[in-house]
């Protein structure tokens, strides 16, 4: 077993590993070597997440064949803990190649330890690859051998997101809870073929809530991705909760998305938000994946 630094000459082998890792995962699509090469070896994050530092990537070779890789760095987090933290953006090795997985994890931890940081996050949302799953996803529990390796090395689940789909959605929209409300619909353009959807409600000029959706094309150019709309923000002010506004805003936004040409809908909720899980499941969404962010102290 040999662990080497990632370089452009290994791009084809590593992209093959990545595409094998995500095969069959909801909302994950194959990428080409150029796209992965542009992402790997750097800590990726949303612009508002804070400062980050260039990272490193390592590849495991067995008899000269790439059998796994890890992408690691150090960054300033938005959440879990304080101060600079180590980040494992992605880790994958072929099932059955546990020695390779352990060697990759050891290399990642050595790299982080050399930069004097106290904590490591694995698969955090903030530094996900821009083409991996939808915006709230962590590590899918369908990659059980990766979860098992992390657990055997002292990592614990510190965050989680439930991913839900509503294929061929056809919502029935109830009227607004207050007939005097002003409900505004906009269709902002994004990177997808179809526009996003934003529904916002006010009563006599006072904000009530909103539901915002984006195209699956924000994450992948594949035709299948373009047919999915993702609900990324559903909120109602505290004083208006319990009156049916959440239901109206969600179903109205989905109705507008269907009118715009989308065929399928996706949404997610925090792993401990049973109220949201029950709410979404009551309106046609079904759980398709459980994803977890892992962490440990060094």
N, C-alpha and C positions, 0 to 999 in steps of 0.2 A: 504494500500500500504506500502510495506517495501522495503528499499534499503539495500542490504547487500554486503559485499566484495566478489569478486569472489574467489572460492576455487575449488579444484579438484573435490569435490563431486558434483559440479554444472555443470561439463563439458558436460555431456550428454544433459542437458537442454539447455545450451548455444549453443552448436553446432547445436541443432535442430533449435534454433532461427536464427543462422547465415545461415544455409542452406535454411531456409524459406525466409530470406532476399534476397538471391542471386538467388533464383529460377526464371528462366526466363530471367535473365540478360545475355547479350551477354558475352561469354567467362568466365563465372563463373560456377564453378562445386562444388558439395557437397564435404565437407571434413569430416574426422572422428574426434572424440573427442581428440585423441592424438595430431593430427596436430594443431587443434585450441588451445589446452591447451599449446602447446609449443610456440605459438605466442602471446596469449593474456596477457595483463598486462605489456607489455614492449613496448617501443617506437621503432617501426621498421623503418629501413631506409636503403638506399643503403650505401655501405661502404664509399663512398666519401662524404656523406652528412654532416659529422661533428659529434661531440660528442652528445651522448644522455644519458638520465637518466632513470632508471627503473620507470615505471609508475604504474598505478593501474587500476583495472577493478571493476565495480559495476553491480549488477544484481537486477532488479526489480521483486519483488514477489507479486502476488495478490492471496490471499487465498492459499498461499504456492506454487503457480505455477509460474515459471519463465515466464515473459511476455516481457522482454527487457533486454538489457545490453549495457554498454558503456565501451570503452577502452581508457584510457587517460594517458598522460604523459607530460614531459617537455623536450625540445630538442633545439639544436642549428640549425637554419634553413640554407638552401642554398639561399633561395630567400626571398620573402615577408617580408620586414622589417628587423630589426637588433636586435641582442641580443637573449637571451633565450626566447622561446615562449611555450605556452601551445599547446598541440596537442591532438585532439580527433581523434584517429585512426579509430574508428568505433563506430557507434551508431545505434541501431535498437530497435524498440519496435513494438509489434503487432498493426496493424491498429485498431483503436477504443480504444486503451489504452493510450490516450493522457496524462492522469495524470502520468502514468508510464514514458512516454517519458520526460515529464517536470521534474519529480523527478530525473531521470538519468542525464539530462543535468545540473540540479542544483548541483548534487553531483560532476559531472566532473568539473564544474566551481569553486566550493569550493576547490577541490583538487588543482587546478591550482593556485587559488588566494593565498592559503597558502604558495606557493613557490615563491611569489612576482615576477610574470612575467606580462608584460603589454598587451600581445596579445594572442589570441587563433586562431589556424587554425583547421578547421574540414575537415577531409578526404583529407589531402595533399598527393600528389604523393610520396613524399620522405619517408613517414612512412606508406605506405599502407601495408596491409598484403601481404606476398609474393605469396599467392594463390588467391588474389582478382583481378579478371579481368586481363587486360594486363598492361604493365609497366607504361603507361601514364595516367591511369584512375583516376578520382576523384569519387565523389558521383554521381551515376546515377540519372538522373532526373525521372526515373521510380519509384524511392522511394519518391513519392511526399509528403507523410506525414512527412518524415524526413526533406525534404527541407522546408516544411511549418513550422515545429517546429523551425528550425534554424532561419528562417526569422522572425518569431514572437518574437524571443528572441534577435533581433538586429544584427544577422549575415548577412553578405552580400557576394555575389559571388565575389571573388577576383581573381580567376583563372578559366580556363575552357579548356576542351579538347573534340574535336569532334571525335567520334569513327566511323570508316568506315570498311565495309567488302566487299569482292569480292568472293562470293561462286563460287566454280567450275571455278576458274579463268583459262583463256586460252589466255595469252598475245601474241600479234603479235609484234615481236621485230624489230624496225627500225635499220638500220646500224648506226655506230657511226658517229657523225657529221664531224669528221676528220678521213679520212681513214688511216692516219699515226699514229694514236693513238695506244697505247699499253693498251689493256683492259684485266685485270687479274681477274680470278675467283678462289675463294677458298671456301672450305666447312668445316668450323671449327666445331668441335664436341662441344656439350653442354649437357644439362640434358635431352633433348628430344630424342625420338627414331631416328629421322632424324636429319641430321646436319644443322647448320646454313648456310647462304649464304652471301658471301661478294664479291662485284664487284667493282674494283678500276680501274680508268683510268688515264693514264699519256700521255703527249705529249713531246717527246724528253727528258724524265726524269723529267718533271715538272708535279706535281700533278694537276689533273683536278677536280676530285670528286670521290664519292663512294656511294654505296648503300649497307647497311647491314641489314640482316634479321635474326631472331631467331625463333626457334620452339615454338609453343604454349605449348610444353612439358616442357619449362622452368618454367611454372607457375602451371601446373597441370599434373598429370600422366594419366588422363583419355584418352581413345583411341581417342575420338573426338578431344581433344586438340592437340594430336599428328599430326592430319591432317591439322592443321592451321599453316601457316607461318606468322610472323608479321614483317613488315618493321619498323625498329627502328631508322634508320639513313639514310637520303638521303641528300646529300650536293654537291654543285658545287661551285668552287671558283668564286669570284665576276666577274673576267675578262672573265670567260667562260660562264656566265649565259646568257640566251637568244638565245643560239645556238642549243638547243635540247639535251644537255647532261643529264638534269634531266630525260627526257622521256626515253632516251636510257638506262641509268643506272637502273632506276626503272623497266622497262619492261625486260631488260636482267636479272636482279636479279630474277624477278618473273618467267621468263622462266627456269632459272637454278633450282629454287625451285620446279617447276612443274616436271622437269626431275628427281629431287631427290626423288619425291614421294608425295609431298604435294598436297592436293586437293583444299584448300581454303586459301585466303589471307586476312590479316587485316592490317590497317594502322590508324594513327590518326594525327590530327593537332590542333594547338592552336585555341581557339574559335574565335579569331579575325584575323586569317590568311585566309582571303577570297581567296587569290591567290592560296594557297595550296589546299583549299577545292575545288575550281574550277578545278584545275589541276588533283587531284585524281579522282574526279567525272567524268572527261572526259575519264578516262581509265578503267572504270568498277566498281570502288568502289562506295558504297552507304552508306549513313549515317544510323547507327543502334542504336546510343545512343549519348546523350549529357551528359557530366559529368562535375561537378563543384566542385572547392575547395572553402570553405567558411571561413570567418574570421570576427573577431570583437575585439575591444579594451575592456579591462576590466576596 
